[in-house]
Amino acid sequence: MPIRIELQEYQSWVVPGLEGATARTLAATGAITATRDLDGGLRLTASSRVGVVRAGDVELVVRPKVGVGRLLWLLGYARDPAGWRDDDITLDPSTDLSAGLAVAFAHRTERALAAGVLRGYRTSDETSPVLRGRLREADQMRARLTVAIPLEIRYDDYTADITENRILTTATRRLLRLPGMPPPARAALHRIRARLADVTPLTAGLPPPATPVTRLTRRYQPALRLARLALVHRGIDMPAAARAGTLAATGFLFDMNTVFETWLTTALRTALEHRGGAVDGQRGIHLDETGRLPAYPDITWWDGPRCLAVIDAKYKAPTGELPVQDLYQMVAYCTALGLPAGHLVHVGTAPPGIHVLRHSGLRLHTHALDLDQPPAGLLDQIGALATVIFDR
């Protein structure tokens, strides 16, 4: 049995007797930093990356503060606001991230497949000794001008090997490789893999292709949304000696800073664009006249070439005063964009605040979003934030 270490994001813990190679491997994944403590043990400090990593005989679990079910909702809403608006996921609070994703995916995939594996027509080009479908005349003449057979043919095959099933089977295989999977979830994933045994996995390294929502595929959509989460976020498959003095490592991590920023961008896009303009994430701007000082604000709202608002996402809730460097950064953005106000949005329950700069009158607004609220409450907070941004 592997040694299991559980931390919450940003939490520190001294682990006695942990081998240096294991600590270096865990640190190489970005999940933790490791420093030598005064009593000789290793102090592991979790980062903003949450999930599970196995290195050697150590399994590290970094839990999000918001809960796994809420994290999956944030991730899903960021990808598809319409599909995830009311689709919160209820999981045991003790469930870790990779196990939670696997449990939710297995449950919804088995429900999708309960009515049968979806089939569809797929166009195939083959070389065959018999005519099936239609002859590809140009290819036949180019390849075999004076030979009657074999034939270059094209036909439509009614098959389960369609894009939707390929996404599900690829996600199933990826989740089965993750450490720390609960036996019931692993058994469910094996059942799904068996039902989709004739389906070809997607090409490794490529993002899952888009699939249209139709009357026939509607029952697949909850499972497909979770499958895409499993495929597009950071999986770890680090062989031994990938870095000097490290072990082989596998796992699955989400960076909470990126999760929060991406979700906030999508949520504000939905809330602001019906008022006009376009919301953009990480659009490049220049702080100086010559264009030598590039900057990338987290979120900006534009009316053509004119910026209407700039918003910075700060996931880690500040303790006491807001870090002054965050305020300096917002001053630079507002000055370069010619804005009278900027907005910093962090996680927490603090009331809104405002800093008015001397002489310039520039207003820096601070807002807190309570991620412990249910989805409807979170979206209400976004609506209120959008109103403040629009009015100021």
C-alpha positions as a LaTeX table, in Angstrom:
\begin{tabular}{lrrr}
\hline
Residue & $x$ (\AA) & $y$ (\AA) & $z$ (\AA) \\
\hline
Met1 & 0.00 & 0.00 & 0.00 \\
Pro2 & 1.36 & 3.45 & $-0.87$ \\
Ile3 & 1.98 & 6.03 & 1.83 \\
Arg4 & $-0.79$ & 8.62 & 1.53 \\
Ile5 & $-0.14$ & 12.29 & 2.30 \\
Glu6 & $-3.14$ & 14.64 & 2.28 \\
Leu7 & $-2.84$ & 18.43 & 2.22 \\
Gln8 & $-5.18$ & 21.28 & 1.47 \\
Glu9 & $-4.01$ & 23.85 & $-1.06$ \\
Tyr10 & $-1.30$ & 26.11 & 0.42 \\
Gln11 & $-1.11$ & 23.95 & 3.58 \\
Ser12 & 2.29 & 22.92 & 5.02 \\
Trp13 & 3.19 & 19.70 & 6.80 \\
Val14 & 6.47 & 18.23 & 8.01 \\
Val15 & 6.91 & 14.64 & 6.82 \\
Pro16 & 9.59 & 12.67 & 8.69 \\
Gly17 & 11.57 & 10.08 & 6.81 \\
Leu18 & 10.51 & 11.10 & 3.30 \\
Glu19 & 13.20 & 10.27 & 0.76 \\
Gly20 & 14.80 & 13.13 & $-1.14$ \\
Ala21 & 14.08 & 11.60 & $-4.55$ \\
Thr22 & 10.37 & 11.35 & $-3.71$ \\
Ala23 & 10.25 & 14.95 & $-2.53$ \\
Arg24 & 12.09 & 16.15 & $-5.64$ \\
Thr25 & 9.65 & 14.25 & $-7.85$ \\
Leu26 & 6.60 & 15.70 & $-6.11$ \\
Ala27 & 8.12 & 19.18 & $-6.36$ \\
Ala28 & 8.85 & 18.66 & $-10.07$ \\
Thr29 & 5.12 & 18.16 & $-10.72$ \\
Gly30 & 4.39 & 21.62 & $-9.28$ \\
Ala31 & 2.06 & 20.22 & $-6.61$ \\
Ile32 & 4.30 & 21.17 & $-3.67$ \\
Thr33 & 7.54 & 22.80 & $-2.63$ \\
Ala34 & 9.84 & 20.87 & $-0.32$ \\
Thr35 & 12.26 & 22.40 & 2.20 \\
Arg36 & 14.32 & 20.83 & 4.98 \\
Asp37 & 12.85 & 21.51 & 8.44 \\
Leu38 & 14.90 & 22.23 & 11.58 \\
Asp39 & 14.27 & 18.76 & 13.01 \\
Gly40 & 15.52 & 17.10 & 9.82 \\
Gly41 & 12.14 & 16.30 & 8.30 \\
Leu42 & 10.94 & 17.62 & 4.98 \\
Arg43 & 8.35 & 20.39 & 5.02 \\
Leu44 & 5.92 & 20.00 & 2.14 \\
Thr45 & 3.95 & 23.11 & 1.20 \\
Ala46 & 1.09 & 22.64 & $-1.22$ \\
Ser47 & 0.72 & 25.05 & $-4.11$ \\
Ser48 & $-2.42$ & 26.20 & $-5.93$ \\
Arg49 & $-2.44$ & 22.93 & $-7.90$ \\
Val50 & $-4.92$ & 20.42 & $-6.55$ \\
Gly51 & $-5.37$ & 16.75 & $-7.39$ \\
Val52 & $-3.41$ & 13.57 & $-6.83$ \\
Val53 & 0.16 & 12.54 & $-7.67$ \\
Arg54 & 1.92 & 9.23 & $-7.05$ \\
Ala55 & 5.71 & 9.08 & $-6.92$ \\
Gly56 & 7.28 & 5.79 & $-5.92$ \\
Asp57 & 5.38 & 4.48 & $-2.91$ \\
Val58 & 3.99 & 7.92 & $-1.92$ \\
Glu59 & 0.59 & 9.18 & $-2.97$ \\
Leu60 & 0.07 & 12.92 & $-2.49$ \\
Val61 & $-3.46$ & 14.33 & $-2.42$ \\
Val62 & $-3.93$ & 18.11 & $-2.51$ \\
Arg63 & $-7.55$ & 19.05 & $-1.83$ \\
Pro64 & $-9.24$ & 22.26 & $-3.01$ \\
Lys65 & $-10.75$ & 24.48 & $-0.35$ \\
Val66 & $-13.97$ & 24.80 & $-2.32$ \\
Gly67 & $-14.79$ & 21.08 & $-2.42$ \\
Val68 & $-14.46$ & 18.69 & $-5.33$ \\
Gly69 & $-18.08$ & 18.95 & $-6.49$ \\
Arg70 & $-17.90$ & 22.74 & $-6.66$ \\
Leu71 & $-14.54$ & 22.63 & $-8.43$ \\
Leu72 & $-15.95$ & 20.36 & $-11.13$ \\
Trp73 & $-18.89$ & 22.76 & $-11.54$ \\
Leu74 & $-16.51$ & 25.72 & $-11.95$ \\
Leu75 & $-14.48$ & 23.81 & $-14.53$ \\
Gly76 & $-17.55$ & 22.69 & $-16.42$ \\
Tyr77 & $-19.24$ & 26.09 & $-16.41$ \\
Ala78 & $-16.08$ & 27.69 & $-17.76$ \\
Arg79 & $-16.25$ & 25.34 & $-20.76$ \\
Asp80 & $-20.02$ & 25.37 & $-21.32$ \\
Pro81 & $-22.13$ & 27.88 & $-19.35$ \\
Ala82 & $-25.42$ & 26.69 & $-20.85$ \\
Gly83 & $-24.77$ & 23.02 & $-20.19$ \\
Trp84 & $-23.56$ & 23.44 & $-16.62$ \\
Arg85 & $-25.82$ & 26.20 & $-15.29$ \\
Asp86 & $-27.83$ & 23.83 & $-13.08$ \\
Asp87 & $-25.49$ & 20.86 & $-13.21$ \\
Asp88 & $-23.79$ & 20.90 & $-9.82$ \\
Ile89 & $-22.14$ & 17.65 & $-8.79$ \\
Thr90 & $-22.75$ & 16.14 & $-5.33$ \\
Leu91 & $-19.83$ & 14.14 & $-3.97$ \\
Asp92 & $-18.65$ & 12.98 & $-0.58$ \\
Pro93 & $-16.59$ & 15.84 & 0.95 \\
Ser94 & $-13.76$ & 13.37 & 1.66 \\
Thr95 & $-13.43$ & 12.43 & $-2.03$ \\
Asp96 & $-10.23$ & 13.62 & $-3.68$ \\
Leu97 & $-10.27$ & 15.33 & $-7.05$ \\
Ser98 & $-9.27$ & 12.53 & $-9.40$ \\
Ala99 & $-11.54$ & 10.06 & $-7.61$ \\
Gly100 & $-14.39$ & 12.59 & $-7.63$ \\
Leu101 & $-14.01$ & 13.18 & $-11.35$ \\
Ala102 & $-13.90$ & 9.42 & $-11.99$ \\
Val103 & $-16.96$ & 8.74 & $-9.82$ \\
Ala104 & $-18.99$ & 11.48 & $-11.51$ \\
Phe105 & $-17.83$ & 10.46 & $-15.00$ \\
Ala106 & $-18.53$ & 6.75 & $-14.43$ \\
His107 & $-21.99$ & 7.45 & $-13.02$ \\
Arg108 & $-23.05$ & 9.68 & $-15.90$ \\
Thr109 & $-21.44$ & 7.56 & $-18.59$ \\
Glu110 & $-23.18$ & 4.42 & $-17.38$ \\
Arg111 & $-26.44$ & 6.37 & $-17.35$ \\
Ala112 & $-25.76$ & 7.56 & $-20.92$ \\
Leu113 & $-25.02$ & 4.02 & $-22.09$ \\
Ala114 & $-28.02$ & 2.48 & $-20.32$ \\
Ala115 & $-30.17$ & 3.03 & $-23.42$ \\
Gly116 & $-27.49$ & 1.47 & $-25.62$ \\
Val117 & $-24.22$ & 2.54 & $-27.17$ \\
Leu118 & $-24.82$ & 5.39 & $-29.60$ \\
Arg119 & $-24.16$ & 4.55 & $-33.24$ \\
Gly120 & $-23.86$ & 6.68 & $-36.33$ \\
Tyr121 & $-22.71$ & 6.72 & $-39.91$ \\
Arg122 & $-19.03$ & 7.22 & $-40.57$ \\
Thr123 & $-17.55$ & 7.66 & $-44.04$ \\
Ser124 & $-14.63$ & 5.29 & $-44.70$ \\
Asp125 & $-12.17$ & 5.09 & $-47.59$ \\
Glu126 & $-10.66$ & 1.67 & $-48.21$ \\
Thr127 & $-8.92$ & $-0.51$ & $-50.77$ \\
Ser128 & $-11.05$ & $-3.61$ & $-51.30$ \\
Pro129 & $-11.30$ & $-6.59$ & $-53.69$ \\
Val130 & $-15.09$ & $-6.08$ & $-53.89$ \\
Leu131 & $-17.20$ & $-3.01$ & $-54.55$ \\
Arg132 & $-18.90$ & $-1.64$ & $-51.45$ \\
Gly133 & $-20.55$ & 1.74 & $-51.48$ \\
Arg134 & $-19.12$ & 3.73 & $-54.37$ \\
Leu135 & $-15.92$ & 3.76 & $-56.37$ \\
Arg136 & $-13.50$ & 6.62 & $-55.90$ \\
Glu137 & $-12.87$ & 6.97 & $-59.60$ \\
Ala138 & $-10.10$ & 9.57 & $-59.47$ \\
Asp139 & $-8.15$ & 7.59 & $-56.86$ \\
Gln140 & $-8.69$ & 4.35 & $-58.79$ \\
Met141 & $-7.35$ & 5.84 & $-62.02$ \\
Arg142 & $-4.42$ & 7.48 & $-60.28$ \\
Ala143 & $-3.38$ & 4.36 & $-58.36$ \\
Arg144 & $-4.42$ & 1.54 & $-60.69$ \\
Leu145 & $-5.04$ & 2.85 & $-64.18$ \\
Thr146 & $-4.83$ & $-0.55$ & $-65.93$ \\
Val147 & $-5.73$ & $-2.86$ & $-63.02$ \\
Ala148 & $-9.33$ & $-3.89$ & $-62.32$ \\
Ile149 & $-8.83$ & $-4.87$ & $-58.71$ \\
Pro150 & $-8.37$ & $-4.03$ & $-55.92$ \\
Leu151 & $-10.84$ & $-1.15$ & $-55.86$ \\
Glu152 & $-10.59$ & 2.25 & $-54.17$ \\
Ile153 & $-13.99$ & 2.58 & $-52.50$ \\
Arg154 & $-15.88$ & 4.87 & $-50.16$ \\
Tyr155 & $-18.80$ & 3.72 & $-48.05$ \\
Asp156 & $-20.87$ & 4.82 & $-45.06$ \\
Asp157 & $-20.59$ & 2.43 & $-42.12$ \\
Tyr158 & $-23.17$ & 2.35 & $-39.31$ \\
Thr159 & $-20.86$ & 1.93 & $-36.33$ \\
Ala160 & $-20.25$ & 2.65 & $-32.67$ \\
Asp161 & $-16.80$ & 4.02 & $-33.60$ \\
Ile162 & $-18.02$ & 7.64 & $-33.70$ \\
Thr163 & $-16.52$ & 10.78 & $-32.16$ \\
Glu164 & $-18.75$ & 10.82 & $-29.06$ \\
Asn165 & $-17.82$ & 7.26 & $-28.12$ \\
Arg166 & $-14.16$ & 7.89 & $-28.92$ \\
Ile167 & $-14.14$ & 10.77 & $-26.42$ \\
Leu168 & $-15.75$ & 8.58 & $-23.74$ \\
Thr169 & $-13.40$ & 5.63 & $-24.24$ \\
Thr170 & $-10.31$ & 7.89 & $-24.23$ \\
Ala171 & $-11.41$ & 9.57 & $-20.98$ \\
Thr172 & $-12.14$ & 6.15 & $-19.46$ \\
Arg173 & $-8.64$ & 4.90 & $-20.25$ \\
Arg174 & $-7.04$ & 8.05 & $-18.90$ \\
Leu175 & $-8.97$ & 7.90 & $-15.63$ \\
Leu176 & $-8.06$ & 4.23 & $-15.17$ \\
Arg177 & $-4.38$ & 5.24 & $-15.16$ \\
Leu178 & $-4.83$ & 7.63 & $-12.22$ \\
Pro179 & $-3.69$ & 6.57 & $-8.75$ \\
Gly180 & $-5.97$ & 6.27 & $-5.74$ \\
Met181 & $-9.11$ & 5.24 & $-7.62$ \\
Pro182 & $-11.87$ & 3.83 & $-5.35$ \\
Pro183 & $-12.61$ & 0.17 & $-6.23$ \\
Pro184 & $-16.28$ & 0.83 & $-7.15$ \\
Ala185 & $-15.26$ & 3.63 & $-9.55$ \\
Arg186 & $-12.50$ & 1.49 & $-11.05$ \\
Ala187 & $-14.96$ & $-1.37$ & $-11.57$ \\
Ala188 & $-17.43$ & 1.00 & $-13.24$ \\
Leu189 & $-14.71$ & 2.34 & $-15.54$ \\
His190 & $-13.76$ & $-1.20$ & $-16.55$ \\
Arg191 & $-17.42$ & $-1.91$ & $-17.39$ \\
Ile192 & $-17.52$ & 1.21 & $-19.57$ \\
Arg193 & $-14.28$ & 0.23 & $-21.28$ \\
Ala194 & $-15.71$ & $-3.22$ & $-22.04$ \\
Arg195 & $-18.89$ & $-1.75$ & $-23.54$ \\
Leu196 & $-16.79$ & 0.51 & $-25.76$ \\
Ala197 & $-14.19$ & $-2.13$ & $-26.60$ \\
Asp198 & $-14.69$ & $-1.71$ & $-30.37$ \\
Val199 & $-14.24$ & 2.06 & $-30.25$ \\
Thr200 & $-10.92$ & 3.63 & $-31.31$ \\
Pro201 & $-9.33$ & 6.02 & $-28.76$ \\
Leu202 & $-8.48$ & 9.55 & $-29.83$ \\
Thr203 & $-4.97$ & 10.36 & $-30.96$ \\
Ala204 & $-2.84$ & 11.08 & $-27.90$ \\
Gly205 & $-1.93$ & 14.73 & $-27.36$ \\
Leu206 & $-4.73$ & 16.21 & $-29.44$ \\
Pro207 & $-7.71$ & 18.00 & $-27.84$ \\
Pro208 & $-11.06$ & 16.23 & $-28.09$ \\
Pro209 & $-12.96$ & 17.37 & $-31.21$ \\
Ala210 & $-16.19$ & 19.34 & $-31.04$ \\
Thr211 & $-19.42$ & 17.35 & $-31.26$ \\
Pro212 & $-22.84$ & 18.82 & $-32.15$ \\
Val213 & $-25.71$ & 18.44 & $-29.71$ \\
Thr214 & $-28.59$ & 16.66 & $-31.41$ \\
Arg215 & $-31.72$ & 14.87 & $-30.32$ \\
Leu216 & $-29.83$ & 11.57 & $-30.47$ \\
Thr217 & $-26.72$ & 12.74 & $-28.58$ \\
Arg218 & $-28.49$ & 14.72 & $-25.85$ \\
Arg219 & $-28.32$ & 11.84 & $-23.36$ \\
Tyr220 & $-24.53$ & 11.75 & $-23.83$ \\
Gln221 & $-23.92$ & 15.40 & $-22.96$ \\
Pro222 & $-23.38$ & 15.17 & $-19.15$ \\
Ala223 & $-20.87$ & 12.35 & $-19.70$ \\
Leu224 & $-19.14$ & 14.17 & $-22.55$ \\
Arg225 & $-18.72$ & 17.33 & $-20.47$ \\
Leu226 & $-16.93$ & 15.36 & $-17.74$ \\
Ala227 & $-14.90$ & 13.43 & $-20.33$ \\
Arg228 & $-13.60$ & 16.69 & $-21.79$ \\
Leu229 & $-12.52$ & 17.82 & $-18.31$ \\
Ala230 & $-10.55$ & 14.62 & $-17.90$ \\
Leu231 & $-8.88$ & 15.09 & $-21.30$ \\
Val232 & $-8.04$ & 18.79 & $-21.47$ \\
His233 & $-6.53$ & 19.39 & $-18.03$ \\
Arg234 & $-3.11$ & 18.58 & $-16.74$ \\
Gly235 & $-2.34$ & 14.90 & $-16.54$ \\
Ile236 & 1.05 & 13.84 & $-15.22$ \\
Asp237 & 2.95 & 10.95 & $-16.72$ \\
Met238 & 6.58 & 11.61 & $-15.85$ \\
Pro239 & 9.01 & 8.73 & $-16.48$ \\
Ala240 & 11.85 & 7.98 & $-14.11$ \\
Ala241 & 14.91 & 10.21 & $-14.54$ \\
Ala242 & 12.89 & 12.77 & $-16.50$ \\
Arg243 & 14.80 & 15.07 & $-14.17$ \\
Ala244 & 17.97 & 14.10 & $-12.36$ \\
Gly245 & 17.33 & 12.35 & $-9.07$ \\
Thr246 & 13.58 & 11.88 & $-9.55$ \\
Leu247 & 11.23 & 8.91 & $-9.69$ \\
Ala248 & 8.46 & 8.02 & $-12.12$ \\
Ala249 & 5.25 & 9.93 & $-11.36$ \\
Thr250 & 1.63 & 9.80 & $-12.47$ \\
Gly251 & $-1.34$ & 11.91 & $-11.51$ \\
Phe252 & $-3.81$ & 14.63 & $-12.31$ \\
Leu253 & $-3.64$ & 18.31 & $-11.30$ \\
Phe254 & $-5.73$ & 21.45 & $-11.71$ \\
Asp255 & $-4.25$ & 24.91 & $-11.06$ \\
Met256 & $-6.85$ & 26.77 & $-8.97$ \\
Asn257 & $-5.54$ & 30.17 & $-10.11$ \\
Thr258 & $-6.28$ & 29.20 & $-13.71$ \\
Val259 & $-9.60$ & 27.58 & $-12.79$ \\
Phe260 & $-10.82$ & 30.72 & $-11.03$ \\
Glu261 & $-9.62$ & 33.08 & $-13.76$ \\
Thr262 & $-11.13$ & 30.99 & $-16.56$ \\
Trp263 & $-14.44$ & 30.60 & $-14.76$ \\
Leu264 & $-14.62$ & 34.31 & $-13.92$ \\
Thr265 & $-13.86$ & 35.24 & $-17.55$ \\
Thr266 & $-16.66$ & 33.02 & $-18.84$ \\
Ala267 & $-19.12$ & 34.13 & $-16.18$ \\
Leu268 & $-18.45$ & 37.85 & $-16.79$ \\
Arg269 & $-18.64$ & 37.31 & $-20.56$ \\
Thr270 & $-22.12$ & 35.87 & $-20.11$ \\
Ala271 & $-23.15$ & 38.68 & $-17.72$ \\
Leu272 & $-21.66$ & 41.66 & $-19.60$ \\
Glu273 & $-21.90$ & 40.98 & $-23.32$ \\
His274 & $-25.68$ & 41.28 & $-23.43$ \\
Arg275 & $-25.04$ & 44.94 & $-22.52$ \\
Gly276 & $-22.85$ & 45.26 & $-25.61$ \\
Gly277 & $-19.18$ & 44.90 & $-26.45$ \\
Ala278 & $-16.98$ & 41.84 & $-26.03$ \\
Val279 & $-15.20$ & 40.35 & $-23.01$ \\
Asp280 & $-11.71$ & 39.00 & $-23.61$ \\
Gly281 & $-9.27$ & 37.04 & $-21.48$ \\
Gln282 & $-5.52$ & 37.68 & $-21.47$ \\
Arg283 & $-5.67$ & 40.17 & $-24.36$ \\
Gly284 & $-2.26$ & 41.69 & $-24.94$ \\
Ile285 & $-1.85$ & 45.44 & $-24.42$ \\
His286 & 1.17 & 47.77 & $-24.16$ \\
Leu287 & 1.95 & 49.96 & $-21.18$ \\
Asp288 & 4.18 & 52.38 & $-23.11$ \\
Glu289 & 3.94 & 54.42 & $-26.30$ \\
Thr290 & 6.66 & 52.47 & $-28.12$ \\
Gly291 & 5.12 & 49.06 & $-27.46$ \\
Arg292 & 8.11 & 47.70 & $-25.56$ \\
Leu293 & 6.24 & 46.95 & $-22.32$ \\
Pro294 & 3.63 & 44.26 & $-23.02$ \\
Ala295 & 1.00 & 43.31 & $-20.44$ \\
Tyr296 & $-1.82$ & 40.78 & $-20.30$ \\
Pro297 & $-4.71$ & 41.75 & $-18.03$ \\
Asp298 & $-6.79$ & 38.78 & $-16.90$ \\
Ile299 & $-10.11$ & 40.14 & $-18.22$ \\
Thr300 & $-11.00$ & 43.16 & $-20.35$ \\
Trp301 & $-14.30$ & 44.41 & $-21.76$ \\
Trp302 & $-14.16$ & 46.16 & $-25.14$ \\
Asp303 & $-16.36$ & 48.25 & $-27.40$ \\
Gly304 & $-14.41$ & 47.94 & $-30.63$ \\
Pro305 & $-10.95$ & 49.46 & $-30.01$ \\
Arg306 & $-12.07$ & 51.17 & $-26.78$ \\
Cys307 & $-11.63$ & 49.36 & $-23.47$ \\
Leu308 & $-14.64$ & 49.70 & $-21.17$ \\
Ala309 & $-13.28$ & 47.89 & $-18.10$ \\
Val310 & $-10.35$ & 45.88 & $-16.80$ \\
Ile311 & $-10.70$ & 43.11 & $-14.21$ \\
Asp312 & $-7.98$ & 41.14 & $-12.43$ \\
Ala313 & $-8.74$ & 37.70 & $-10.94$ \\
Lys314 & $-6.99$ & 36.89 & $-7.65$ \\
Tyr315 & $-7.86$ & 33.41 & $-6.46$ \\
Lys316 & $-6.08$ & 33.36 & $-3.12$ \\
Ala317 & $-8.11$ & 35.39 & $-0.63$ \\
Pro318 & $-5.96$ & 38.17 & 0.81 \\
Thr319 & $-5.35$ & 38.31 & 4.56 \\
Gly320 & $-5.51$ & 41.83 & 5.92 \\
Glu321 & $-4.58$ & 44.42 & 3.32 \\
Leu322 & $-4.67$ & 43.59 & $-0.38$ \\
Pro323 & $-1.09$ & 42.98 & $-1.65$ \\
Val324 & 0.18 & 46.34 & $-2.80$ \\
Gln325 & 1.75 & 44.83 & $-5.93$ \\
Asp326 & $-1.74$ & 43.83 & $-7.11$ \\
Leu327 & $-2.85$ & 47.46 & $-6.76$ \\
Tyr328 & 0.25 & 48.71 & $-8.60$ \\
Gln329 & $-0.49$ & 46.29 & $-11.42$ \\
Met330 & $-4.05$ & 47.55 & $-11.73$ \\
Val331 & $-2.84$ & 51.17 & $-11.74$ \\
Ala332 & $-0.61$ & 50.33 & $-14.70$ \\
Tyr333 & $-3.47$ & 48.66 & $-16.58$ \\
Cys334 & $-5.89$ & 51.55 & $-15.99$ \\
Thr335 & $-3.30$ & 54.15 & $-16.98$ \\
Ala336 & $-2.38$ & 52.35 & $-20.22$ \\
Leu337 & $-6.04$ & 51.78 & $-21.14$ \\
Gly338 & $-7.21$ & 55.27 & $-20.19$ \\
Leu339 & $-9.73$ & 54.01 & $-17.63$ \\
Pro340 & $-10.93$ & 55.89 & $-14.54$ \\
Ala341 & $-11.42$ & 52.68 & $-12.54$ \\
Gly342 & $-10.22$ & 49.07 & $-12.27$ \\
His343 & $-11.60$ & 46.00 & $-10.54$ \\
Leu344 & $-9.77$ & 43.31 & $-8.53$ \\
Val345 & $-11.86$ & 40.20 & $-7.81$ \\
His346 & $-10.69$ & 37.70 & $-5.21$ \\
Val347 & $-12.16$ & 34.75 & $-3.32$ \\
Gly348 & $-13.73$ & 35.38 & 0.08 \\
Thr349 & $-16.58$ & 37.05 & 1.91 \\
Ala350 & $-15.14$ & 40.53 & 2.55 \\
Pro351 & $-17.38$ & 43.48 & 1.65 \\
Pro352 & $-16.53$ & 45.47 & $-1.48$ \\
Gly353 & $-13.82$ & 48.09 & $-1.04$ \\
Ile354 & $-12.46$ & 51.06 & $-2.95$ \\
His355 & $-9.10$ & 52.86 & $-3.05$ \\
Val356 & $-9.08$ & 56.35 & $-4.57$ \\
Leu357 & $-5.61$ & 57.43 & $-5.64$ \\
Arg358 & $-4.40$ & 60.88 & $-4.64$ \\
His359 & $-4.18$ & 63.56 & $-7.33$ \\
Ser360 & $-5.33$ & 61.26 & $-10.17$ \\
Gly361 & $-8.71$ & 60.22 & $-8.74$ \\
Leu362 & $-8.21$ & 56.70 & $-10.13$ \\
Arg363 & $-10.57$ & 54.27 & $-8.36$ \\
Leu364 & $-9.49$ & 50.72 & $-7.58$ \\
His365 & $-12.46$ & 48.54 & $-6.62$ \\
Thr366 & $-12.01$ & 45.26 & $-4.71$ \\
His367 & $-14.68$ & 42.56 & $-4.83$ \\
Ala368 & $-14.93$ & 39.17 & $-3.10$ \\
Leu369 & $-16.77$ & 36.13 & $-4.45$ \\
Asp370 & $-17.90$ & 33.44 & $-2.02$ \\
Leu371 & $-17.25$ & 30.16 & $-3.84$ \\
Asp372 & $-19.01$ & 28.22 & $-1.08$ \\
Gln373 & $-22.33$ & 29.52 & $-2.36$ \\
Pro374 & $-24.44$ & 27.13 & $-4.50$ \\
Pro375 & $-24.24$ & 27.70 & $-8.27$ \\
Ala376 & $-27.33$ & 29.91 & $-8.34$ \\
Gly377 & $-25.87$ & 32.09 & $-5.57$ \\
Leu378 & $-22.52$ & 32.30 & $-7.35$ \\
Leu379 & $-24.18$ & 33.45 & $-10.56$ \\
Asp380 & $-26.17$ & 36.04 & $-8.58$ \\
Gln381 & $-22.85$ & 37.38 & $-7.26$ \\
Ile382 & $-21.55$ & 37.57 & $-10.83$ \\
Gly383 & $-24.67$ & 39.47 & $-11.88$ \\
Ala384 & $-24.14$ & 42.00 & $-9.07$ \\
Leu385 & $-20.46$ & 42.35 & $-9.98$ \\
Ala386 & $-21.33$ & 42.93 & $-13.65$ \\
Thr387 & $-23.76$ & 45.68 & $-12.63$ \\
Val388 & $-21.02$ & 47.45 & $-10.63$ \\
Ile389 & $-18.57$ & 47.15 & $-13.53$ \\
Phe390 & $-21.15$ & 48.49 & $-15.97$ \\
Asp391 & $-22.14$ & 51.43 & $-13.73$ \\
Arg392 & $-18.58$ & 52.50 & $-12.88$ \\
\hline
\end{tabular}
